[in-house]
Amino acid sequence: MKYKTKKRKQHKAERKTSELAKKVAKFAAPICNAEGIELIYVEYVNMSGNRKLCIYIDKEGGVSIEDCALISKQLGNLLDINLDIEQSYSLEVSSPGARRPIAKEADFEKFAGNFVTLYTSCSNAGKKKIKGIIEGISEGIVSVIVSGEQVRIPFETIYGARLNNFSKGDL
């Protein structure tokens, strides 16, 4: 019985974190668009009491430190005024890097052929963490090749996905 209680609390915390990330994304997207930058992903990470709000951005030709600083300053000021976060946190704006998060349906088409790690809310062949090569997406179903076999995963069940060892030359 204790295990179930802990698990419910964990899901509640994850929902709260997810809601915060969505709220921040609503503030970040227009700022990024105005600067000609794509908002890739927003995540709120709480590790051992250290809270970090991570904003991943990209643009044609890649982002510079100046781009990250510009978005950080504009977004930081906006969040200070509009968000009610009781605990302190650090704001980190960066390029997506080699472990690029992917979150949009279009990303699964754009990055077809790349190696990915997916985290799903439902079990696929007994696994919730799936590593394979993205084949594509069709009608809301993501296809991934895992050990030579095609695995089909409903997009709506994917709560996290990261490319592995990605470089812009892969596009």
Order of alpha helices (4+ residues) and beta strands (2+ residues): alpha-beta-beta-alpha-beta-alpha-beta-beta-beta-beta-beta
